[in-house]
């Protein structure tokens, strides 16, 4: 699935995207909604889009109330994923074979308290320094511990003591006995994802940041993304899954305690999220996958009205001065070497760039930088530079994916 290029050039691949049905990965739940957590203060006044996000008011003025509500929901109300009332916190779709193999080795208690909506695991991350935002019981950290190998490292940051206790309980034994490492390559830090500085994460210190259905819970999403940009090393990437909406939600939905805890209340309107990314410095967000979320509880469905929600996996690259807001043509081309584990025949960069092994593809400057100047550089060959500019790159439309809009400038 690639960008359409000029007629006569042999770099294009046709794609026939299939429609994605609503996903349901958790067993149905019956009964009325239990409003146990104390809801944060309601948002005053009309929504103001991106300005509201920049002022950290999307979930109201009481940020501590939001955090307390989330802590209570995940620390006390939910005991396992069986307690969920929507599929928002359940992984949509099956993860890659290498991830499935790694999951078999993860302790059962860690997996039982997993509340994610996607599979934020890029392949080929051996030796990388990984940071997991909102790591919870640590399931994704355990998987990454295996994927990065003994030469890599994994740090999980979470604010819920009950979840951290489970994550830490098996960490050393898993690394040294299950994986056979000489010493653990995984650690867990208590902290808020808005304040990675307070959690002791230095500037430019990680290569890959993952997150699984967590940023929607944050009362200050702009600060989260600014911290992400700060701690990523140049060429690093944030590869993460979260819940998004096809519209801006009213205040009573955003501050509803169960909807907030189930990752729907704090879901961003997709276009506001893209605007926020560009404000921070991630100028060309890329969508990798999208699946619609099912709301099973009748009372919650009535509150949400016609709003539709999607689990989307995005890729954000920190490539200062290499990424532009539009796809520019510099006459560059790339070839995938077939060296990423689990992807010997082709590699999907996003929902409209799938590179067949050994074949040259003409690409825009942004895509050339992503595959050539990021942590993926050793897996691609890129020819051409930016010495000559040929105008806008000739892109075609991205395929529709569960009507969430494609998240990037390219195509």
C-alpha positions in Angstrom: 0.0 0.0 0.0 2.0 2.9 -1.3 1.8 6.5 -2.5 0.7 6.9 -6.1 3.6 8.2 -8.2 3.9 9.8 -11.6 2.7 7.8 -14.7 5.5 5.8 -16.3 7.6 5.4 -13.1 7.7 1.8 -11.8 7.4 2.5 -8.1 3.7 2.1 -7.4 1.7 -0.7 -5.8 -2.1 -1.0 -5.9 -4.0 -1.5 -2.7 -7.4 -2.8 -2.0 -8.1 -1.9 1.7 -10.8 -3.9 3.4 -13.4 -2.3 5.6 -12.8 -3.0 9.3 -15.9 -4.2 11.3 -16.3 -3.1 14.9 -13.9 -5.0 17.1 -14.8 -6.9 20.3 -12.0 -8.6 22.2 -13.6 -8.8 25.6 -16.6 -10.8 26.8 -19.9 -8.9 27.0 -20.9 -7.5 30.3 -24.4 -7.1 31.7 -25.8 -4.8 34.4 -25.9 -1.1 35.1 -22.9 1.1 35.2 -21.3 1.4 38.6 -20.2 5.0 39.2 -17.7 4.3 42.0 -14.9 6.8 41.3 -15.5 10.4 42.2 -15.7 12.3 38.9 -13.5 15.3 38.2 -15.0 18.8 37.9 -17.0 19.4 34.8 -15.6 21.5 32.0 -16.9 25.0 32.0 -17.9 26.7 28.8 -17.8 25.6 25.1 -15.1 23.5 23.6 -12.3 25.4 22.0 -10.4 22.7 20.2 -6.6 22.9 20.0 -6.5 25.9 22.4 -8.3 23.8 25.0 -5.6 21.2 24.7 -2.8 23.6 24.9 -4.2 25.0 28.1 -4.8 21.5 29.5 -8.5 22.0 29.9 -9.9 19.2 27.8 -10.8 17.3 30.9 -11.6 20.3 33.0 -9.7 22.5 35.4 -9.2 19.9 38.1 -6.2 17.9 36.9 -5.7 16.2 40.2 -9.3 15.1 40.2 -8.8 13.5 36.8 -5.7 11.7 38.0 -7.4 10.5 41.2 -10.4 9.2 39.2 -8.1 7.2 36.9 -6.0 5.8 39.8 -9.1 4.7 41.5 -10.6 3.1 38.4 -7.5 1.1 37.5 -6.4 0.5 41.1 -9.7 -0.5 42.7 -12.7 -0.7 40.4 -11.1 -2.9 37.7 -9.6 -6.2 38.9 -9.0 -7.8 35.5 -10.0 -7.1 31.9 -13.2 -9.0 32.5 -14.6 -6.0 34.3 -14.4 -3.7 31.3 -17.7 -2.3 29.8 -16.3 -1.5 26.3 -13.7 -2.9 24.0 -11.7 0.3 24.2 -9.2 -1.2 26.5 -8.9 -4.5 24.7 -6.4 -5.0 21.9 -8.0 -4.8 18.5 -6.7 -7.5 16.2 -4.0 -10.1 16.6 -0.4 -9.1 17.3 2.5 -10.3 15.1 3.8 -13.8 15.5 6.9 -12.7 17.4 4.8 -10.8 19.8 2.5 -13.7 20.3 5.4 -15.9 21.1 6.8 -13.4 23.6 3.4 -13.1 25.3 3.3 -16.8 26.0 6.2 -16.3 28.4 4.7 -13.3 30.3 3.4 -14.2 33.8 -0.4 -14.7 33.9 -1.1 -12.1 36.6 0.7 -9.5 34.5 -1.5 -10.4 31.5 -4.7 -10.5 33.5 -4.4 -6.8 34.5 -3.6 -5.6 31.0 -5.9 -2.8 29.7 -4.5 -1.9 26.2 -6.2 -1.1 22.9 -3.5 -1.9 20.4 -0.2 -3.7 19.7 2.5 -1.0 19.9 5.4 -3.2 19.1 7.6 -2.3 16.1 9.8 -5.2 14.9 13.5 -5.0 14.6 14.1 -3.1 17.9 17.1 -5.2 19.1 19.4 -3.1 21.3 17.1 -0.1 21.5 16.3 1.9 24.7 12.5 1.7 25.1 10.2 3.7 27.3 6.6 2.7 28.0 4.2 5.5 29.1 1.5 4.3 31.4 3.0 0.8 31.6 0.4 -0.5 34.1 1.0 -4.1 35.0 3.9 -4.2 32.6 2.7 -6.5 30.0 4.1 -4.5 27.1 7.4 -3.9 28.9 7.8 -7.7 29.4 7.3 -8.2 25.6 9.7 -5.4 24.7 12.3 -6.9 27.2 12.3 -10.0 24.9 12.3 -8.0 21.7 15.2 -5.6 22.5 17.4 -8.4 23.7 20.0 -8.3 26.4 21.7 -5.3 24.8 18.6 -3.2 25.0 16.7 -1.7 27.9 13.0 -1.1 28.9 11.6 1.4 31.4 8.0 1.5 32.4 6.4 4.7 33.9 3.1 4.5 35.7 1.3 6.4 38.5 -0.8 3.5 39.9 1.0 1.7 42.8 -1.2 -1.4 42.6 -0.3 -1.9 38.9 3.4 -1.2 39.6 3.4 -3.8 42.3 2.3 -6.5 39.8 4.8 -5.3 37.2 7.7 -5.4 39.6 6.7 -8.7 41.2 8.1 -10.9 38.4 10.5 -8.6 36.5 13.9 -9.9 37.7 12.9 -13.5 37.5 11.4 -13.0 34.0 14.6 -11.4 32.7 17.2 -13.7 34.3 15.4 -17.0 34.3 12.7 -16.9 31.6 14.8 -15.0 29.1 18.2 -16.1 30.4 19.8 -12.6 30.7 22.8 -12.1 32.9 21.0 -9.2 34.6 17.5 -7.6 34.2 17.1 -5.1 31.3 13.7 -3.9 32.6 12.7 -1.5 35.4 9.5 0.3 36.5 9.3 3.9 37.8 6.4 5.5 39.6 5.5 8.8 38.0 3.1 10.8 35.8 3.5 10.7 32.0 3.1 14.5 31.9 6.2 14.9 34.1 8.9 12.5 32.8 11.4 15.0 34.1 10.3 14.3 37.6 10.4 10.6 36.9 14.1 11.0 36.1 14.0 10.5 32.3 16.8 12.7 30.8 16.7 14.6 27.5 17.3 12.5 24.3 17.8 9.3 26.3 15.4 6.8 24.6 15.1 5.5 21.1 11.6 4.2 21.1 8.5 5.3 23.2 5.5 3.1 23.3 2.1 3.6 24.9 -1.1 1.5 24.9 -4.4 3.3 25.5 -3.1 5.7 28.1 -2.6 9.2 26.7 -6.4 9.7 26.5 -6.5 9.5 30.3 -4.1 12.4 30.7 -5.5 15.8 31.7 -2.6 17.6 30.0 -2.0 15.8 26.6 0.1 18.7 25.2 2.6 18.3 28.0 2.8 14.6 27.5 3.7 15.1 23.8 6.2 17.8 24.7 7.9 15.4 27.2 7.9 12.7 24.6 9.7 15.0 22.1 12.2 16.0 24.8 13.2 12.5 25.9 13.4 11.0 22.4 16.9 10.9 20.9 17.1 12.3 17.3 15.9 9.6 15.0 13.8 8.2 17.7 10.1 7.3 17.4 6.9 7.2 19.4 4.9 4.1 18.3 1.7 3.9 20.2 -2.0 3.0 20.2 -4.8 5.0 21.7 -8.5 5.8 21.4 -9.8 8.6 19.2 -13.2 10.0 18.3 -14.7 11.3 15.0 -15.8 14.5 16.8 -15.2 16.7 19.9 -17.1 15.3 22.8 -19.3 17.4 25.1 -18.2 18.2 28.7 -20.6 15.7 30.4 -19.1 12.9 28.3 -15.4 13.9 28.9 -15.8 14.0 32.7 -18.1 11.0 33.1 -16.0 8.7 35.5 -16.7 5.4 33.8 -16.2 6.8 30.2 -13.0 8.4 31.3 -11.8 5.2 33.0 -12.7 3.2 29.9 -10.7 5.5 27.7 -13.6 7.1 25.8 -14.2 10.3 27.8 -10.7 11.6 27.2 -10.5 10.4 23.5 -9.3 13.2 21.3 -11.0 14.3 18.0 -8.6 12.9 15.5 -8.0 16.2 13.8 -7.2 17.9 17.1 -4.7 15.2 17.8 -2.9 15.9 14.5 -2.9 19.6 15.2 -1.4 19.0 18.6 1.3 16.8 17.2 2.4 19.5 14.7 2.4 22.1 17.5 4.9 20.0 19.4 7.2 19.2 16.5 5.9 15.9 15.1 5.0 17.4 11.7 4.0 14.3 9.8 2.1 11.8 12.0 1.6 8.5 10.3 -1.4 6.1 10.9 -0.4 2.4 10.9 -3.8 0.8 11.7 -7.3 1.7 12.8 -10.2 -0.4 14.2 -13.6 0.7 15.5 -14.4 0.3 19.2 -17.6 -1.3 20.4 -19.5 0.2 23.3 -21.5 -2.7 24.8 -23.2 -1.0 27.8 -26.6 0.5 26.9 -26.4 3.5 29.3 -23.0 4.4 28.0 -24.2 4.2 24.4 -27.0 6.6 25.2 -24.6 9.1 26.7 -22.3 8.9 23.6 -25.0 9.4 21.0 -23.7 9.1 17.5 -20.0 9.6 18.4 -17.8 6.8 17.0 -14.5 5.7 18.5 -11.5 4.1 17.0 -8.3 2.4 18.3 -5.6 3.9 16.1 -1.8 3.1 16.1 0.2 6.2 15.2 3.9 6.7 14.5 5.6 9.9 15.4 9.3 10.5 14.4 11.7 12.9 15.9 13.7 14.0 12.9 14.5 17.7 13.4 14.8 19.7 10.2 14.1 16.5 8.1 10.3 16.3 8.4 8.2 18.9 6.7 4.5 19.6 6.9 3.9 18.5 3.3 5.3 15.7 1.1 8.1 17.3 -0.9 9.8 15.7 -3.9 13.6 15.5 -3.9 14.0 12.7 -6.4 14.7 10.2 -3.6 14.0 6.4 -3.6 14.3 3.7 -1.0 14.7 -0.1 -0.9 13.8 -2.4 2.0 16.5 -5.0 2.7 14.1 -7.6 4.3 16.1 -7.7 7.5 13.5 -6.8 10.1 12.6 -9.9 12.1 9.1 -11.1 11.2 9.0 -9.2 8.0 11.3 -11.0 5.5 9.1 -10.3 2.4 7.7 -6.8 3.0 7.5 -4.0 5.6 4.6 -1.7 6.4 5.7 1.7 7.4 2.1 3.0 7.7 -1.3 2.4 6.2 -0.2 3.4 2.8 3.5 2.5 2.5 4.3 -1.2 2.3 7.7 -1.9 0.9 8.4 -5.2 -0.9 11.9 -6.6 -0.1 14.5 -5.7 -2.7 12.3 -3.4 -4.8 13.0 0.4 -5.2 10.3 2.9 -4.5 10.2 6.6 -5.2 9.4 8.4 -1.9 8.9 11.9 -0.6 11.5 13.5 1.6 9.6 12.8 4.8 9.4 9.0 4.1 13.0 8.9 3.0 14.0 10.5 6.4 11.8 8.1 8.4 13.2 4.9 6.9 16.8 6.2 6.4 17.6 8.5 9.3 15.6 6.9 12.1 16.4 3.7 14.1 15.2 1.8 11.0 18.1 3.1 8.9 20.0 -0.1 8.9 17.1 -2.0 7.3 16.7 0.4 4.3 18.8 1.8 1.5 18.0 5.3 0.5 19.4 7.1 -2.6 19.3 10.8 -3.4 19.6 13.8 -1.2 17.8 17.2 -0.8 20.1 19.2 -3.0 17.4 19.5 -5.7 13.8 20.1 -5.1 11.1 19.1 -7.6 8.0 20.6 -5.9 5.3 18.7 -4.1 5.5 14.9 -4.2 2.7 13.3 -6.3 0.7 11.5 -3.7 -2.6 9.7 -4.0 -5.2 9.3 -1.3 -4.6 7.0 1.6 -7.0 4.0 1.9 -9.9 4.4 4.2 -9.6 2.6 7.5 -12.7 2.5 9.6 -13.5 6.0 8.8 -10.8 7.5 11.0 -8.8 10.0 8.9 -5.3 9.1 7.8 -2.8 10.8 10.1 -0.1 12.3 8.0 1.0 14.7 5.5 2.2 12.1 3.1 -0.6 10.9 0.8 
